[in-house]
């Protein structure tokens, strides 16, 4: 299965800890997007990355959140010093090219902050 | 600022009948629209898309209609099947970048056997 892979599927953290979410794009895709879905809401764009570059981070909170997509390995969304409000489902998507290209989503990581 | 709106949180339809899911948007710059289907504990699955140069796109049982003047799109599923029961999200993007998809809040469709 060459779909978008995310791990872990579920992550529990206590307030103040760090959360690391991983995303491997579909084979042949070099564009990665992160979205967050809060309870009872739609998906909200966070960041768009290509290999080694952040292209658009307009949806990222200014503090505690960072993302990377290194030359080798998966894309990482990192949340430092988590708070209860960070509890959400985080989805990664990938596309083959830039622009108005269909984005294919992974199964998501459900983060619960206690 | 919710630029894409799905005003019906839920919809129930009898198996074999037509399901019509609606979506409204406020940003007239949007020129590419998509529908995704989502089962619980899974990621959204792409269903169908439409560019603003068209007003209709069909793929099997799924048809998307776009009314640019009304800033409205709809997804028709005919005939509806129990396996179609899921949450449906519409999404929109615009411009050369198109990187950021704006999602509605979803409509939960239940197809009753």
gemmi code that builds the backbone of each chain (N, CA, C; Angstrom):
import gemmi

chains = {
    "A": [
        ("UNK", (0.849, -1.189, 0.000), (0.000, 0.000, 0.000), (0.887, 1.242, 0.000)),
        ("UNK", (0.777, 2.048, -1.042), (1.652, 3.204, -1.158), (0.945, 4.467, -0.734)),
        ("UNK", (-0.017, 4.377, 0.168), (-0.744, 5.543, 0.619), (0.054, 6.365, 1.605)),
        ("UNK", (-0.546, 7.484, 2.045), (0.095, 8.335, 3.040), (0.071, 7.623, 4.396)),
        ("UNK", (1.210, 7.592, 5.050), (1.297, 6.907, 6.334), (1.587, 7.908, 7.444)),
        ("UNK", (0.903, 7.722, 8.529), (1.120, 8.576, 9.686), (1.319, 7.705, 10.924)),
        ("UNK", (2.233, 8.138, 11.771), (2.369, 7.463, 13.061), (2.869, 8.446, 14.106)),
        ("UNK", (2.461, 8.209, 15.353), (1.549, 7.143, 15.762), (0.108, 7.483, 15.393)),
        ("UNK", (-0.777, 6.522, 15.460), (-2.184, 6.796, 15.210), (-2.831, 7.477, 16.411)),
        ("UNK", (-2.371, 7.149, 17.569), (-2.869, 7.767, 18.806), (-1.663, 8.141, 19.658)),
        ("UNK", (-1.758, 9.313, 20.285), (-0.656, 9.803, 21.113), (-1.252, 10.501, 22.323)),
        ("UNK", (-0.810, 10.084, 23.495), (-1.260, 10.708, 24.739), (-0.068, 11.394, 25.375)),
        ("UNK", (-0.250, 12.642, 25.715), (0.797, 13.421, 26.353), (0.216, 14.176, 27.536)),
        ("UNK", (1.080, 14.432, 28.518), (0.690, 15.286, 29.632), (1.076, 16.723, 29.289)),
        ("UNK", (0.380, 17.647, 29.896), (0.678, 19.055, 29.667), (2.166, 19.342, 29.891)),
        ("UNK", (2.764, 20.090, 28.983), (4.171, 20.435, 29.101), (5.110, 19.507, 28.359)),
        ("UNK", (4.616, 18.338, 27.952), (5.479, 17.418, 27.209), (5.530, 17.805, 25.741)),
        ("UNK", (6.355, 17.091, 25.001), (6.477, 17.334, 23.564), (5.755, 16.234, 22.801)),
        ("UNK", (5.163, 16.611, 21.681), (4.527, 15.634, 20.797), (5.213, 15.693, 19.438)),
        ("UNK", (5.533, 14.523, 18.900), (6.128, 14.422, 17.565), (5.246, 13.537, 16.696)),
        ("UNK", (4.777, 14.113, 15.597), (3.894, 13.396, 14.697), (4.637, 13.212, 13.376)),
        ("UNK", (4.551, 11.997, 12.835), (5.309, 11.681, 11.624), (4.396, 11.407, 10.449)),
        ("UNK", (4.871, 11.761, 9.270), (4.097, 11.565, 8.049), (5.013, 11.164, 6.907)),
        ("UNK", (4.707, 10.038, 6.288), (5.410, 9.625, 5.072), (4.450, 9.792, 3.900)),
        ("UNK", (4.796, 10.615, 2.916), (3.872, 10.864, 1.806), (3.742, 9.658, 0.897)),
        ("UNK", (2.776, 9.736, 0.005), (2.605, 8.694, -0.996), (3.866, 8.610, -1.855)),
        ("UNK", (4.112, 7.443, -2.373), (5.268, 7.242, -3.240), (5.158, 8.176, -4.436)),
        ("UNK", (6.245, 8.876, -4.699), (6.255, 9.787, -5.844), (5.770, 11.187, -5.515)),
        ("UNK", (5.272, 11.396, -4.283), (4.818, 12.723, -3.876), (5.917, 13.424, -3.083)),
        ("UNK", (6.120, 14.701, -3.419), (7.152, 15.441, -2.704), (6.595, 16.673, -1.996)),
        ("UNK", (5.270, 16.771, -1.960), (4.618, 17.921, -1.327), (3.773, 17.404, -0.168)),
        ("UNK", (3.982, 17.990, 0.994), (3.316, 17.525, 2.209), (2.579, 18.682, 2.871)),
        ("UNK", (1.401, 18.378, 3.377), (0.559, 19.376, 4.034), (0.124, 18.806, 5.389)),
        ("UNK", (0.046, 19.678, 6.363), (-0.498, 19.273, 7.667), (-1.773, 20.067, 7.939)),
        ("UNK", (-2.787, 19.345, 8.428), (-4.053, 19.947, 8.812), (-4.399, 19.503, 10.232)),
        ("UNK", (-5.187, 20.309, 10.898), (-5.651, 19.958, 12.239), (-7.167, 20.005, 12.241)),
        ("UNK", (-7.766, 19.023, 12.905), (-9.209, 19.012, 13.061), (-9.550, 18.993, 14.540)),
        ("UNK", (-10.120, 20.092, 14.990), (-10.604, 20.154, 16.369), (-11.983, 19.507, 16.428)),
        ("UNK", (-12.406, 19.074, 17.611), (-13.724, 18.430, 17.721), (-14.830, 19.297, 17.133)),
        ("UNK", (-15.706, 18.685, 16.357), (-16.882, 19.349, 15.779), (-16.508, 20.420, 14.750)),
        ("UNK", (-15.295, 20.399, 14.254), (-14.890, 21.393, 13.260), (-14.357, 20.714, 12.010)),
        ("UNK", (-14.195, 21.508, 10.960), (-13.563, 20.995, 9.750), (-12.056, 21.019, 9.892)),
        ("UNK", (-11.389, 20.551, 8.862), (-9.931, 20.543, 8.864), (-9.408, 21.955, 8.603)),
        ("UNK", (-8.383, 22.323, 9.348), (-7.775, 23.641, 9.177), (-6.316, 23.478, 8.746)),
        ("UNK", (-5.976, 24.154, 7.671), (-4.610, 24.094, 7.148), (-3.611, 24.637, 8.160)),
        ("UNK", (-2.474, 23.949, 8.259), (-1.408, 24.425, 9.144), (-0.174, 24.835, 8.339)),
        ("UNK", (0.360, 23.891, 7.552), (1.642, 24.159, 6.908), (1.785, 23.297, 5.659)),
        ("UNK", (2.555, 23.858, 4.704), (2.849, 23.152, 3.450), (4.365, 23.102, 3.285)),
        ("UNK", (4.864, 21.903, 3.031), (6.316, 21.732, 2.919), (6.677, 20.940, 1.672)),
        ("UNK", (7.826, 21.255, 1.139), (8.497, 20.390, 0.189), (9.796, 19.935, 0.859)),
        ("UNK", (10.491, 19.044, 0.201), (11.724, 18.528, 0.805), (12.646, 19.684, 1.226)),
        ("UNK", (12.954, 19.719, 2.499), (13.895, 20.677, 3.098), (13.403, 22.118, 3.061)),
        ("UNK", (12.163, 22.348, 2.684), (11.660, 23.719, 2.618), (10.249, 23.829, 3.194)),
        ("UNK", (10.038, 24.889, 3.960), (8.690, 25.253, 4.366), (8.201, 26.280, 3.362)),
        ("UNK", (7.119, 25.964, 2.666), (6.635, 26.845, 1.613), (5.579, 27.818, 2.142)),
        ("UNK", (4.689, 27.311, 2.993), (3.591, 28.137, 3.497), (3.267, 27.666, 4.904)),
        ("UNK", (3.513, 28.508, 5.878), (3.193, 28.141, 7.262), (2.178, 29.104, 7.850)),
        ("UNK", (1.336, 29.631, 7.004), (0.392, 30.660, 7.438), (-0.625, 30.152, 8.456)),
        ("UNK", (-0.834, 28.852, 8.518), (-1.811, 28.297, 9.446), (-1.207, 27.772, 10.740)),
        ("UNK", (0.080, 27.913, 10.879), (0.742, 27.381, 12.078), (0.627, 28.376, 13.228)),
        ("UNK", (0.313, 27.908, 14.425), (0.392, 28.794, 15.585), (1.820, 29.337, 15.711)),
        ("UNK", (1.913, 30.560, 16.195), (3.211, 31.240, 16.187), (4.204, 30.611, 17.154)),
        ("UNK", (3.711, 30.007, 18.207), (4.608, 29.454, 19.216), (4.354, 27.962, 19.378)),
        ("UNK", (5.368, 27.265, 19.760), (5.365, 25.848, 20.176), (5.234, 24.868, 19.020)),
        ("UNK", (4.798, 25.302, 17.865), (4.598, 24.393, 16.730), (5.708, 24.596, 15.711)),
        ("UNK", (6.221, 23.484, 15.180), (7.190, 23.556, 14.101), (7.020, 22.329, 13.223)),
        ("UNK", (7.485, 22.445, 11.993), (7.378, 21.333, 11.052), (8.627, 21.286, 10.201)),
        ("UNK", (8.952, 20.066, 9.778), (10.080, 19.894, 8.885), (9.816, 18.736, 7.945)),
        ("UNK", (10.524, 18.745, 6.840), (10.447, 17.654, 5.870), (11.869, 17.476, 5.342)),
        ("UNK", (12.652, 16.673, 6.033), (14.066, 16.552, 5.675), (14.268, 15.823, 4.358)),
        ("UNK", (15.474, 15.907, 3.870), (15.812, 15.260, 2.606), (15.535, 13.755, 2.672)),
        ("UNK", (15.859, 13.177, 3.789), (15.583, 11.759, 4.002), (14.623, 11.605, 5.174)),
        ("UNK", (13.685, 10.712, 5.038), (12.797, 10.432, 6.152), (11.482, 11.172, 6.070)),
        ("UNK", (10.631, 10.932, 7.071), (9.284, 11.490, 7.031), (9.239, 12.968, 7.394)),
        ("UNK", (8.109, 13.569, 7.145), (7.859, 14.909, 7.648), (7.479, 14.792, 9.124)),
        ("UNK", (7.900, 15.774, 9.901), (7.633, 15.772, 11.339), (6.889, 17.047, 11.707)),
        ("UNK", (5.800, 16.884, 12.432), (5.135, 18.025, 13.066), (5.433, 17.927, 14.557)),
        ("UNK", (6.017, 18.971, 15.093), (6.470, 18.942, 16.482), (5.706, 19.987, 17.278)),
        ("UNK", (5.174, 19.560, 18.405), (4.468, 20.475, 19.299), (5.165, 20.438, 20.644)),
        ("UNK", (5.727, 21.553, 21.022), (6.426, 21.635, 22.302), (5.480, 22.111, 23.399)),
        ("UNK", (5.742, 21.638, 24.609), (4.989, 22.092, 25.788), (3.489, 22.063, 25.522)),
        ("UNK", (2.990, 20.879, 25.204), (1.596, 20.756, 24.804), (0.652, 21.235, 25.903)),
        ("UNK", (-0.489, 21.755, 25.447), (-1.574, 22.182, 26.338), (-2.831, 21.429, 25.924)),
        ("UNK", (-3.835, 21.468, 26.804), (-5.048, 20.689, 26.533), (-5.704, 21.090, 25.216)),
        ("UNK", (-5.596, 22.357, 24.855), (-6.184, 22.837, 23.610), (-5.539, 22.280, 22.350)),
        ("UNK", (-4.400, 21.614, 22.519), (-3.746, 20.980, 21.368), (-4.378, 19.634, 21.032)),
        ("UNK", (-5.234, 19.138, 21.905), (-5.901, 17.856, 21.654), (-6.747, 17.977, 20.384)),
        ("UNK", (-6.449, 17.138, 19.426), (-7.112, 17.220, 18.121), (-6.644, 16.042, 17.275)),
        ("UNK", (-7.235, 15.937, 16.084), (-6.732, 14.993, 15.092), (-5.864, 15.771, 14.117)),
        ("UNK", (-4.676, 15.268, 13.882), (-3.739, 15.934, 12.974), (-3.588, 15.056, 11.733)),
        ("UNK", (-3.919, 15.647, 10.592), (-3.868, 14.909, 9.335), (-2.752, 15.441, 8.458)),
        ("UNK", (-2.094, 14.526, 7.826), (-1.083, 14.854, 6.832), (-1.646, 14.491, 5.462)),
        ("UNK", (-1.330, 15.288, 4.469), (-1.722, 14.990, 3.097), (-0.515, 15.170, 2.196)),
        ("UNK", (-0.551, 14.547, 1.050), (0.536, 14.746, 0.097), (-0.022, 14.907, -1.311)),
        ("UNK", (0.760, 15.541, -2.149), (0.381, 15.688, -3.554), (1.624, 15.533, -4.413)),
        ("UNK", (1.368, 15.302, -5.679), (2.476, 15.031, -6.600), (3.194, 16.311, -7.016)),
        ("UNK", (2.412, 17.390, -7.112), (3.018, 18.632, -7.568), (2.393, 19.795, -6.829)),
        ("UNK", (2.901, 20.952, -7.122), (2.420, 22.170, -6.505), (1.167, 22.630, -7.232)),
        ("UNK", (0.443, 23.516, -6.601), (-0.720, 24.072, -7.276), (-1.978, 23.301, -6.967)),
        ("UNK", (-2.957, 23.440, -7.824), (-4.258, 22.847, -7.537), (-4.264, 21.373, -7.904)),
        ("UNK", (-3.665, 20.634, -7.065), (-3.489, 19.207, -7.234), (-4.215, 18.528, -6.079)),
        ("UNK", (-4.888, 17.451, -6.374), (-5.595, 16.731, -5.323), (-4.631, 16.306, -4.226)),
        ("UNK", (-5.031, 16.534, -3.002), (-4.242, 16.121, -1.856), (-4.824, 14.826, -1.301)),
        ("UNK", (-3.945, 13.876, -1.030), (-4.348, 12.577, -0.512), (-3.948, 12.499, 0.956)),
        ("UNK", (-4.900, 12.099, 1.779), (-4.720, 12.184, 3.219), (-4.320, 10.863, 3.849)),
        ("UNK", (-3.558, 10.992, 4.932), (-3.261, 9.848, 5.774), (-4.364, 9.632, 6.791)),
        ("UNK", (-4.228, 8.594, 7.634), (-5.285, 8.252, 8.583), (-5.348, 9.171, 9.791)),
        ("UNK", (-4.340, 10.007, 9.968), (-4.369, 10.952, 11.072), (-3.702, 10.433, 12.339)),
        ("UNK", (-3.295, 11.374, 13.159), (-2.810, 11.084, 14.518), (-3.739, 11.802, 15.476)),
        ("UNK", (-4.303, 11.038, 16.398), (-5.182, 11.632, 17.400), (-4.373, 11.909, 18.655)),
        ("UNK", (-4.205, 13.189, 18.929), (-3.418, 13.624, 20.083), (-4.366, 13.961, 21.226)),
        ("UNK", (-4.087, 13.387, 22.360), (-4.846, 13.692, 23.571), (-3.870, 14.229, 24.608)),
        ("UNK", (-4.151, 15.418, 25.086), (-3.306, 16.022, 26.125), (-4.060, 15.974, 27.450)),
        ("UNK", (-3.444, 15.313, 28.408), (-4.100, 15.152, 29.717), (-3.762, 16.302, 30.653)),
    ],
    "B": [
        ("UNK", (-12.846, 32.614, 10.722), (-13.439, 33.050, 9.466), (-13.679, 31.825, 8.590)),
        ("UNK", (-14.925, 31.342, 8.591), (-15.266, 30.125, 7.880), (-15.640, 30.493, 6.451)),
        ("UNK", (-14.724, 30.279, 5.524), (-14.969, 30.674, 4.140), (-15.732, 29.610, 3.359)),
        ("UNK", (-15.759, 28.408, 3.885), (-16.503, 27.321, 3.258), (-17.468, 26.771, 4.310)),
        ("UNK", (-18.733, 26.731, 3.945), (-19.746, 26.388, 4.945), (-20.610, 25.227, 4.483)),
        ("UNK", (-20.831, 24.311, 5.388), (-21.794, 23.247, 5.160), (-22.824, 23.371, 6.273)),
        ("UNK", (-23.976, 23.879, 5.916), (-24.947, 24.272, 6.931), (-25.780, 23.123, 7.480)),
        ("UNK", (-25.720, 21.976, 6.804), (-26.463, 20.824, 7.321), (-25.495, 19.864, 7.986)),
        ("UNK", (-25.535, 19.770, 9.307), (-24.598, 18.863, 9.983), (-24.887, 17.396, 9.690)),
        ("UNK", (-26.147, 17.088, 9.352), (-26.480, 15.682, 9.121), (-27.589, 15.565, 8.088)),
        ("UNK", (-27.634, 14.359, 7.476), (-28.625, 14.072, 6.439), (-28.901, 12.578, 6.458)),
        ("UNK", (-30.180, 12.217, 6.403), (-30.562, 10.796, 6.317), (-31.323, 10.563, 5.037)),
        ("UNK", (-30.964, 9.483, 4.345), (-31.575, 9.182, 3.058), (-31.838, 7.682, 2.984)),
        ("UNK", (-32.913, 7.325, 2.315), (-33.228, 5.906, 2.116), (-32.319, 5.331, 1.032)),
        ("UNK", (-31.924, 4.099, 1.230), (-31.109, 3.411, 0.221), (-31.799, 3.446, -1.141)),
        ("UNK", (-31.008, 3.727, -2.175), (-31.547, 3.769, -3.526), (-31.998, 5.151, -3.967)),
        ("UNK", (-32.207, 6.050, -2.998), (-32.644, 7.402, -3.343), (-31.422, 8.300, -3.573)),
        ("UNK", (-31.690, 9.531, -3.920), (-30.614, 10.494, -4.161), (-30.224, 11.188, -2.857)),
        ("UNK", (-28.920, 11.338, -2.654), (-28.401, 12.155, -1.558), (-27.867, 13.445, -2.162)),
        ("UNK", (-28.245, 14.563, -1.574), (-27.754, 15.864, -2.042), (-27.105, 16.576, -0.868)),
        ("UNK", (-25.807, 16.794, -1.000), (-25.062, 17.498, 0.048), (-24.671, 18.866, -0.488)),
        ("UNK", (-24.850, 19.870, 0.335), (-24.656, 21.244, -0.106), (-23.472, 21.919, 0.575)),
        ("UNK", (-22.938, 22.899, -0.138), (-21.766, 23.621, 0.361), (-21.827, 25.045, -0.194)),
        ("UNK", (-21.590, 26.018, 0.646), (-21.549, 27.413, 0.219), (-20.182, 28.001, 0.554)),
        ("UNK", (-19.757, 28.953, -0.241), (-18.472, 29.587, 0.038), (-18.606, 31.099, -0.102)),
        ("UNK", (-17.703, 31.797, 0.542), (-17.798, 33.254, 0.543), (-16.707, 33.929, -0.294)),
        ("UNK", (-15.610, 33.240, -0.520), (-14.483, 33.842, -1.224), (-14.634, 33.632, -2.731)),
        ("UNK", (-14.882, 34.704, -3.465), (-15.111, 34.586, -4.905), (-13.836, 34.222, -5.670)),
        ("UNK", (-12.705, 34.218, -4.985), (-11.464, 33.835, -5.645), (-11.290, 32.315, -5.729)),
        ("UNK", (-12.050, 31.577, -4.984), (-11.946, 30.120, -5.057), (-12.217, 29.649, -6.482)),
        ("UNK", (-11.358, 28.785, -7.000), (-11.569, 28.306, -8.359), (-11.363, 26.798, -8.509)),
        ("UNK", (-11.212, 26.130, -7.400), (-11.062, 24.676, -7.462), (-11.735, 24.113, -6.228)),
        ("UNK", (-12.586, 23.112, -6.443), (-13.411, 22.596, -5.355), (-13.339, 21.076, -5.335)),
        ("UNK", (-13.403, 20.532, -4.137), (-13.295, 19.088, -3.997), (-14.294, 18.612, -2.949)),
        ("UNK", (-14.634, 17.348, -3.054), (-15.402, 16.666, -2.009), (-14.570, 15.496, -1.491)),
        ("UNK", (-14.554, 15.381, -0.162), (-13.884, 14.277, 0.505), (-14.911, 13.555, 1.357)),
        ("UNK", (-14.664, 12.271, 1.523), (-15.511, 11.426, 2.362), (-14.647, 10.923, 3.509)),
        ("UNK", (-15.223, 10.884, 4.694), (-14.419, 10.486, 5.847), (-15.206, 9.530, 6.744)),
        ("UNK", (-14.588, 8.382, 6.987), (-15.127, 7.443, 7.968), (-14.490, 7.735, 9.326)),
        ("UNK", (-15.151, 7.340, 10.411), (-14.569, 7.552, 11.746), (-13.179, 6.933, 11.859)),
        ("UNK", (-12.292, 7.630, 12.503), (-10.927, 7.157, 12.783), (-10.103, 6.939, 11.511)),
        ("UNK", (-10.535, 7.520, 10.398), (-9.746, 7.443, 9.178), (-9.523, 8.845, 8.631)),
        ("UNK", (-8.597, 8.966, 7.675), (-8.396, 10.241, 7.027), (-9.404, 10.460, 5.921)),
        ("UNK", (-9.573, 11.707, 5.485), (-10.491, 11.986, 4.364), (-10.027, 11.298, 3.090)),
        ("UNK", (-10.979, 10.788, 2.342), (-10.707, 10.139, 1.056), (-11.259, 11.000, -0.056)),
        ("UNK", (-10.423, 11.287, -1.044), (-10.856, 12.125, -2.162), (-11.963, 11.447, -2.950)),
        ("UNK", (-13.001, 12.220, -3.273), (-14.126, 11.697, -4.047), (-14.147, 12.252, -5.460)),
        ("UNK", (-14.253, 13.568, -5.552), (-14.467, 14.195, -6.837), (-14.102, 15.668, -6.729)),
        ("UNK", (-13.678, 16.252, -7.846), (-13.319, 17.660, -7.836), (-13.937, 18.359, -9.050)),
        ("UNK", (-13.906, 19.682, -9.003), (-14.401, 20.466, -10.124), (-13.651, 21.785, -10.180)),
        ("UNK", (-13.303, 22.185, -11.387), (-12.678, 23.475, -11.602), (-13.758, 24.498, -11.892)),
        ("UNK", (-13.455, 25.763, -11.636), (-14.469, 26.799, -11.814), (-14.818, 27.057, -13.278)),
        ("UNK", (-14.069, 26.463, -14.200), (-14.420, 26.643, -15.609), (-15.549, 25.699, -16.017)),
        ("UNK", (-15.906, 24.792, -15.109), (-16.991, 23.861, -15.384), (-18.144, 24.126, -14.421)),
        ("UNK", (-19.322, 23.610, -14.763), (-20.409, 23.683, -13.798), (-20.904, 22.306, -13.362)),
        ("UNK", (-20.289, 21.286, -13.927), (-20.702, 19.936, -13.562), (-19.552, 18.973, -13.825)),
        ("UNK", (-19.385, 18.023, -12.911), (-18.428, 16.949, -13.137), (-19.013, 15.666, -12.562)),
        ("UNK", (-18.906, 14.608, -13.351), (-19.568, 13.353, -12.980), (-18.552, 12.223, -12.910)),
        ("UNK", (-18.717, 11.368, -11.903), (-17.857, 10.198, -11.790), (-18.681, 9.077, -11.176)),
        ("UNK", (-19.195, 8.233, -12.033), (-20.009, 7.122, -11.547), (-21.278, 7.619, -10.870)),
        ("UNK", (-21.462, 7.230, -9.624), (-22.671, 7.633, -8.889), (-22.579, 9.049, -8.321)),
        ("UNK", (-21.421, 9.655, -8.446), (-21.178, 10.973, -7.837), (-21.133, 12.064, -8.905)),
        ("UNK", (-21.878, 13.136, -8.648), (-21.873, 14.301, -9.531), (-21.740, 15.542, -8.669)),
        ("UNK", (-20.832, 16.419, -9.068), (-20.700, 17.690, -8.363), (-21.181, 18.798, -9.300)),
        ("UNK", (-21.986, 19.685, -8.745), (-22.510, 20.837, -9.480), (-21.946, 22.105, -8.848)),
        ("UNK", (-21.551, 23.042, -9.704), (-21.010, 24.306, -9.220), (-21.833, 25.460, -9.778)),
        ("UNK", (-22.303, 26.316, -8.894), (-23.033, 27.527, -9.284), (-22.219, 28.709, -8.786)),
        ("UNK", (-21.409, 29.260, -9.682), (-20.473, 30.317, -9.264), (-21.192, 31.584, -8.845)),
        ("UNK", (-22.266, 31.914, -9.525), (-22.967, 33.163, -9.192), (-23.556, 33.081, -7.794)),
        ("UNK", (-23.973, 31.896, -7.391), (-24.540, 31.718, -6.050), (-23.480, 31.305, -5.037)),
        ("UNK", (-22.260, 31.075, -5.502), (-21.174, 30.579, -4.642), (-21.649, 29.333, -3.897)),
        ("UNK", (-22.090, 28.392, -4.686), (-22.693, 27.194, -4.114), (-22.269, 25.976, -4.916)),
        ("UNK", (-21.943, 24.905, -4.200), (-21.752, 23.640, -4.890), (-22.486, 22.535, -4.146)),
        ("UNK", (-22.776, 21.501, -4.900), (-23.498, 20.389, -4.303), (-22.933, 19.075, -4.833)),
        ("UNK", (-23.092, 18.068, -4.022), (-22.693, 16.701, -4.383), (-23.947, 15.838, -4.412)),
        ("UNK", (-24.166, 15.191, -5.552), (-25.293, 14.285, -5.693), (-24.773, 12.856, -5.726)),
        ("UNK", (-25.386, 12.004, -4.955), (-25.035, 10.580, -4.950), (-26.291, 9.802, -5.352)),
        ("UNK", (-26.191, 9.127, -6.502), (-27.348, 8.385, -7.004), (-26.901, 7.051, -7.605)),
        ("UNK", (-27.460, 5.921, -7.171), (-28.322, 5.779, -6.012), (-27.497, 5.689, -4.732)),
        ("UNK", (-28.048, 6.103, -3.645), (-27.327, 6.040, -2.372), (-27.266, 4.598, -1.873)),
        ("UNK", (-26.133, 4.275, -1.266), (-25.920, 2.931, -0.737), (-25.523, 3.034, 0.739)),
        ("UNK", (-25.791, 2.007, 1.535), (-25.422, 2.066, 2.958), (-23.936, 2.354, 3.174)),
        ("UNK", (-23.086, 1.875, 2.290), (-21.655, 2.128, 2.401), (-21.268, 3.578, 2.183)),
        ("UNK", (-22.218, 4.384, 1.710), (-21.959, 5.816, 1.537), (-22.082, 6.564, 2.861)),
        ("UNK", (-22.577, 5.908, 3.886), (-22.727, 6.558, 5.195), (-21.347, 6.970, 5.713)),
        ("UNK", (-21.166, 8.262, 5.887), (-19.866, 8.826, 6.275), (-20.059, 10.327, 6.466)),
        ("UNK", (-18.984, 10.997, 6.831), (-19.005, 12.462, 6.872), (-18.393, 12.973, 5.572)),
        ("UNK", (-19.054, 13.916, 4.950), (-18.605, 14.471, 3.678), (-18.157, 15.921, 3.892)),
        ("UNK", (-16.951, 16.196, 3.426), (-16.396, 17.547, 3.530), (-16.242, 18.136, 2.132)),
        ("UNK", (-16.638, 19.383, 1.969), (-16.252, 20.086, 0.758), (-15.038, 20.953, 1.085)),
        ("UNK", (-14.235, 21.191, 0.072), (-13.005, 21.960, 0.236), (-12.817, 22.840, -0.996)),
        ("UNK", (-12.096, 23.944, -0.808), (-11.881, 24.881, -1.907), (-10.476, 25.445, -1.833)),
        ("UNK", (-9.977, 25.852, -2.999), (-8.687, 26.522, -3.040), (-8.715, 27.548, -4.158)),
        ("UNK", (-7.669, 28.375, -4.248), (-7.638, 29.386, -5.298), (-6.208, 29.740, -5.651)),
        ("UNK", (-6.087, 30.303, -6.822), (-4.843, 30.920, -7.219), (-3.789, 29.943, -7.697)),
        ("UNK", (-2.650, 30.519, -7.987), (-1.546, 29.726, -8.497), (-1.029, 28.747, -7.456)),
        ("UNK", (-1.114, 29.133, -6.223), (-0.577, 28.251, -5.191), (-1.504, 27.072, -4.975)),
        ("UNK", (-2.724, 27.364, -4.609), (-3.685, 26.280, -4.359), (-3.214, 25.334, -3.285)),
        ("UNK", (-2.214, 25.758, -2.507), (-1.655, 24.837, -1.535), (-2.578, 24.582, -0.375)),
        ("UNK", (-3.305, 25.592, -0.020), (-4.116, 25.520, 1.171), (-5.551, 25.221, 0.781)),
        ("UNK", (-6.074, 24.127, 1.268), (-7.471, 23.807, 1.067), (-8.258, 24.352, 2.252)),
        ("UNK", (-9.373, 24.987, 1.953), (-10.276, 25.460, 2.991), (-11.429, 24.464, 3.074)),
        ("UNK", (-11.631, 23.928, 4.247), (-12.632, 22.875, 4.426), (-13.888, 23.396, 5.103)),
        ("UNK", (-15.033, 22.828, 4.721), (-16.259, 23.023, 5.469), (-16.243, 22.166, 6.714)),
        ("UNK", (-17.284, 22.272, 7.509), (-17.343, 21.558, 8.784), (-17.917, 20.148, 8.653)),
        ("UNK", (-18.359, 19.797, 7.455), (-18.790, 18.431, 7.219), (-20.280, 18.208, 7.380)),
        ("UNK", (-20.782, 17.244, 6.606), (-22.167, 16.775, 6.730), (-22.127, 15.269, 6.920)),
        ("UNK", (-22.758, 14.800, 7.972), (-22.798, 13.370, 8.250), (-23.981, 12.746, 7.514)),
        ("UNK", (-23.695, 11.890, 6.553), (-24.732, 11.233, 5.751), (-24.997, 9.837, 6.297)),
        ("UNK", (-26.257, 9.538, 6.513), (-26.674, 8.186, 6.901), (-27.612, 7.658, 5.828)),
        ("UNK", (-27.240, 6.540, 5.236), (-28.095, 5.903, 4.240), (-28.768, 4.722, 4.911)),
        ("UNK", (-30.077, 4.781, 4.958), (-30.860, 3.783, 5.686), (-31.227, 2.636, 4.759)),
        ("UNK", (-30.847, 1.404, 5.143), (-31.139, 0.261, 4.254), (-32.640, 0.026, 4.121)),
    ],
}
model = gemmi.Model(1)
for chain_id, residues in chains.items():
    chain = gemmi.Chain(chain_id)
    for i, (resn, *xyz) in enumerate(residues, 1):
        res = gemmi.Residue()
        res.name, res.seqid = resn, gemmi.SeqId(i, " ")
        for name, pos in zip(("N", "CA", "C"), xyz):
            atom = gemmi.Atom()
            atom.name, atom.element = name, gemmi.Element(name[0])
            atom.pos, atom.b_iso = gemmi.Position(*pos), 0.0
            res.add_atom(atom)
        chain.add_residue(res)
    model.add_chain(chain)
structure = gemmi.Structure()
structure.add_model(model)
structure.setup_entities()
